[in-house]
Amino acid sequence: MTDSLHLKYLAISESDYRWGLAVNAVGYQDVQPGAAYPPGNHPSRYLFAPERGRVLDEYQLLYITRGQGSFASASHPQTAALSKGSVFLLFPGEWHTYSPDPGTGWKEYWIGFRGSIMDAWMDGGFFMRERPIWHIGLHDDVARLYLEAIQVADGQKSCFQQRLGSIVAHLLSLARFYARNAEFTESAQQINRAKIIIAEQYRTIYPEEVASQICMGYNNFRKVFKDYTGFSPAKYIQMVRLNKVKEALTNTDLPSSRIAFEAGYDNEDYFYTLFRRHTGMTPMEYRSFTQGQSIRISPDVLSLQK
């Protein structure tokens, strides 16, 4: 090994697979301008000629920290530009190709993995073959996780695969976190201001009023707010109100009707119906449950608390 190349290939046991995420390989390489790519000392199952591409039987997550290059895949056939700060995901069973620009070379970190947890995240729509690239920028914590994975793989102590699995999960979550927030550079401040307004005025505020206070048209505000938070503005206000009710039921002895009114619910029947639909309990049952009092809770109600 040299300082410009570090590769580690790992065996995976049945127990490792049962954990849900297992790492096949991890490494980095610093490809200088004009150098051959990929280098010739990879195992044969990982070698490929960029002009022909290849198909792997695992996921790989790569991070470019220097230089630039290009990427294409079966689900993303239009060649895409890669640059420092780009992260891209390779999918098992899918043709792909990528390479650095000969004029710049690049430095890449990569980790290959498989597992039922990743498959579930794919099924849940968190990662898509049609959107394999995120431009997250340069982040020291991301590069350090790759280096930590290399260190763990080199040591191969007991349960090292479980540790590597947690690093993979952390890398994937950071890629989504940084990429998602990069999309909202201009609007994030407005949405965070909207959340503060809701936190301060949740008893009486309406979504249209929030949009007006942050000087956004309501239709645009509703779309951006939902994309950013995962909730529509109306749903978010409702959840803030319900959380305030839950806090008061747990931490005070105030009557539930007064708690509901102070949270902005004028119609007591509507409040009771809404609360039971969201928690599976009446307000009094919830108070007893969270204050540790002995009550009979059905399995269906318990499942709603998870």
C-alpha positions, 0 to 999 in steps of 0.5 A: 500500500502507498499513501495514495491507495488503500484497499481492504476486502473483507469476508462476511459470515452468515451472522454478519448478514443477519445484522442487516448491513455488512461491508465487503470492501472499503478504501480510498485512492488518490488518482493523479492527473494522467494516471491509469484508472482504475489501478491494476491491483484490484481483485478481478471482480472489481476491475472494469474498463470505464469505456465498457462499465461493469455490474456489481453484486453489492452497493457502493457509496463513493465520495470525491474530495479532489478533482472531477470526472463523470458518471453514467448508469443504466438508470441514469444513462445521461452522463453526469459530471462529478466534482469534489464534494460529489457522492454517488451510489452504485446499486447491485445488478445495475450497469454503471461506469465512472472515471476521473477526468485525465486532466485533473485526476481525483481522490475517491473514498468508497465502501461496498456493502450489502444487507436487508436494512439497505434493501428496506431503505430502497423499498422505502424510497430513500434511495433511488437508482434514478437519482444516484448522485448528490452534491454535498460539498466537502465535509470533514466528518464524511471523509473521517468516517471512511478513514474510520471504516478503513481502520476498523477493517484493518483491525478486524476485531470481534464484531467489527462487521457490526461496527462497519455496518453502523458506519455505513448507516452514518455515511448514508444518513449524512449524504442524505442530510447534507444533500437535502439541506443543500437543496434548501439553501435559499429557503431554509431560513424562511422555513425555520422562521416559519417553524419559530412562528408556529412554536410561538403562535400555535394556539391561534395561527393558520398556515396562510398567516404563517406564509404571510408573515415570512413573505411567501405565497401560500402555494409555494410556502406549502410546497417548500414547507412540506418538502423541507419538514415532511409535513404540510403546514396545517399538519405541522401546526396540529402536531405542535398543538398535540405535543403541547397537550401531551406535555401538559397531560404528563407534567400537570394536573390541569383538566384536559378540557382546559389543556385543550382550550389553551392549546387552541382547540375550541371544540372539545368533542373534536379535540377528544376525537383527534387525540384518540385517533393520534394516540389510541387513548383518551386524554385521561388514559394517556395521562395515566399511562405517561405518569406511570399509573396502572391502567389496562392498555390494549395491544393495539394502543401499545403499538401506536406508542412505538 
